[in-house]
């Protein structure tokens, strides 16, 4: 009974972590710096747009490798949960979380580099726009 509760809790934690990780993908999935709306409202220069794109392109190969590693670790975790081997599941949790941490660190460093390209005013405006877009994206879910 104790192992079933432990496995259920760990599966719930893994699912919550997976959902949490998928939330910030917007910066990778939407090239805001190439959007006419963002360029206009932020007042991005051609040089800023180019520099942000360079930062993104430099980080992209590492992000892809780390995302694949995370996906593989999570798939193995799921297989181990199904088998019911608590010891192996616990070991795999460490590998999943290490892979997730690596991916998040790379993403954070990419975003920090992008942040440094913008002026303080542009960054403030970007955050406002990003929060408004995130709120609009969540609004349909709130109605359910």
N, C-alpha and C positions, 0 to 999 in steps of 0.2 A: 504494500500500500504506500509506504514511504517513497519507494523508487518511482511509482507511478506519479505521485504528487511532484516529486523532483523533476521528472521528465516533462510533465505538463507545464510546470513553471518555467523550465528552461526553454521549452518550445515557445511559450508565450513571450518570454524575454527575447528570443531570437526573432520572432515575428515583429515585436515592437521595435527592435533595433533595425530590422530591415525596412520597416515603414519610415522610421526616423531618418535612415540613410537616404531614402529615396526622395525626401522632401527638398533638400537643397540642390537637387540636380539641375534646377532651372539655369544656373549659371553655366552649366556645361551643355545643356540641351538647347538653349536659346542664346544666340550671339547678340546680346543686347547692344553691344558696341557697333554692330552693323545695322541696327534698326534705325530707320529714318526718324522715328518718333524719339528714341533715346538720344540720337545724335543731335537733333534739334533742341530738345528740352534741356539737355545737359550742356549744350554748346561745345560738343566734342570737336576738336580739331582733327584734321586728316592725320597728323602725326600721332595724336593720342589713340585714334582708332587703329592705326598701324601697330603701335607699340602694344596695345592690349591684345590684338590678334597674335602678335609674336609670342607674348607670354602664354596665351592659350595654346598655340601650336607647339610650343616647347614642352608644356606640361602634358599634352594630350597622349603621347605614347605611353608615358608612365601611368597616367590615369587608367588607360585601357588595360594595361597589364595588371595593375592592382585591382581593378574591378573584376577581371577574369579570375584572379586569385581568390577574391572574396566570394564570388559566385561558386567557385569550386569548393571552397571550404564550407560554405553554407549547404551545398548539396551533400557533401560528405556528412555533415552534422545531421541532416535530415535522415540519411540512411542509417546512421548510428542510433538515432532516436528510435527508428523503426525496429532495429535489432534489439534494443533494450539494454545495451551494455553501458551501465552508468559510468564506469571508469573511462572508457574510450570517449563517451559523450563529453565528460568534463574536460578531457584533454583537448577535444576538438573545439570546445567553446573558447579555450584560450587561443587556438589558431584562428578561429573566426574573428574574434575581437582584435587580435593583432593585425589581421588583414584589413579589417575595417578602420583601425587606427591609422595604418599606413596610407590608405586611400584618403581618409579625412585630412591627414597632415599635408599630403601633396596638394589636395584641393585648397586647403587653407593658405598654403604658400602661394599658389597660383592667384587666389583672390587678393592676397596681400600685395602681390606684385601689381595686379590691376588697380588696386586702391591707390597705390603710390603714383600711378600715372595721372590720376584725377586730382583736381584741386579740392580743397576742403568743401567749397560750395557745391561742386559737382558731386562729390561723394554724399553730401547731405541730401541733395536732390535725388540722386540715384536711390538711396535708401527709401525715400518717400515713395518714389515710383515703384520700387520693388515690393514694398509693403502693400501698396494699393493693388498691384497686380496679384499678389499672393492672396489678399483678402477677396478679390473678385473671383479667383480660382476656387476658393473654399466656399464661397457663398452658395452655390448650388447644393453642396453637401449639407449645409446647415438646414436647408429647407426639407431634407428627407426625414 
